[in-house]
Amino acid sequence: MPNGAIDATFSGQTANTDMSGAIYGAQLGCDYQFNGNWVIGIDGSVSRSTLTGTNMDQFNNTWSLRGKADWFGAVTGRVGVAVDRVLVYSRGGIAFANHKLEIQNTGIFDGTPSITRIGWMLGSGIEMSFAPNWTVFVEADYYYFGNANVSFAGDPINPTPPSPCKAS
């Protein structure tokens, strides 16, 4: 995120932008342990982020594309195995995210459309209980939101048709 044709010539060229930043949030869930060490559960999470990326159009260096992932979250089920106070688990479910995009052409902003998207996520992790009803965890997650086309208003000084951009 973001990828797209960012020049008004509609030449079909793409700009791929790597994003970096911090993620912070909260997770709330419930687990049930059965058959000895097996655990199933459901949880919800929501995170804010400072994930951003900027890319210059390699075919027209007066254009730049900026993307930001404002927030994302998920509702997931999970299954794992508990050994003493440690749980090793996998989880998966539905995910939500809000992305903001911005195109700038020689100092003129062509709008900042925002799109909220639905996708899926998979993850796995390890969790440890340090007090009754309290845990800490380390987790690796993969979120997928597919592709979405986003239109920009166009440059009011150098009128161009609205520019499409694909957020992925």
Secondary structure, 3 states (H helix, E strand, C coil): CCEECCCCCCCCCCEECCCECCEEEEEEEEEEEECCCEEEEEEEEEEEEEEEEEEECCCCCCEEEEEEEEEEEEEEEEEEEEECCEEEEEEEEEEEEEEEEEEEECCEECCCCEEEEEEEEEEEEEEEEEECCEEEEEEEEEEECCCEEEECCCCCCCCCCCCEEEEC
